[in-house]
């Protein structure tokens, strides 16, 4: 059995641009619609990772996602899970980070 963690962190610009591009809604503040859009985008990214693992015969189950917003927040994960981190930049500053890790339970 495997235990894992999948964390997607966004700069608010990513979600705001997503809202305009996909939903046609311009927003300037974090509200419930922005949080929901962030959750949907995260589900899409997680789904791609799960499908890629399934191609290798590894089936993963996702828990209900948690959405955390605001400056200076923290996300704690079990320290025994080593993670790979993928960081993407927008206009020279970090805008999207994906952290992923699995460990045998």
Secondary structure, DSSP 8 states (H G I E B T S, - for coil): -EEEEEEEEE-HHHHHHHIIIII----SS--HHHHHHHHHHHHHHHHHHHHHHHHTT------------STT------TT---EEEEEEETTEEEEEEEEEEEE-
